[in-house]
Amino acid sequence: PAPLEAANAAATLLPLAQAQRPDLAAAAQAVALHADALAMARRWRWLGEVEFGYEHEREAGGGSMRGPTLSLALPLFDQGQASIARADAALLAAEADADRVRLAARNEVTTGVGALRAVRGMLVRSRTALLPEREAVVARTQEEVNFMLKGVFDLLQAKQAEHDAWQQYLEQVRDYWIVRSELRAAVGGRLPDDDVPLQALASPVAPAEVPPAAREPANPAGTPAHEHHGAPR
């Protein structure tokens, strides 16, 4: 299909990337989990190790005593500083990783938008400037061949240059859709203009038929070859 007319802006795609990319969602979830772990470590820092149990003890007179037990460690020296420090360090690492993922996503979206704009600009110039110029060169060369001002090989070279220009244009259209798919991956989902109806790409101009005046004259059997300025053609 032909490239779309509208161009996506980075300011529009960055919020979409933040809402659609799974790596950004995973990084934000990791930060939230480590924040909860740090809050729990600070909340229970004054509570040491707690052990619950059940004991059965026989007495000398033959009786027995049964009941639950509770062992509670008072945090006189260890007040959970190590666990709090570990939770704080894990939270800082998760936040740094989230910042790295967000920066990478922003760079990918910004670079993708710039690349898409550049490729589209090149193919628009090819379609509106280069191709018409090549077609005009072929037409003028055809006229000069008709008036015997240039040879057929000059016309073939002009036609070859025209086909090369069309090949370049089609490769640019291919690059446009490749870059657009990479931008969609950077956003993490559909682009705002994905629902725009696609238009068929205009077919390259078919090679023009050489007019009869420029063709080689037929040489039926028994007819002498046409001579031009004393030399056989």
Helices and strands as residue ranges (DSSP letters): H 10-20, H 22-43, E 50-58, E 64-72, H 81-125, I 126-130, H 131-146, H 152-187, G 212-214, E 227-228, E 231-232
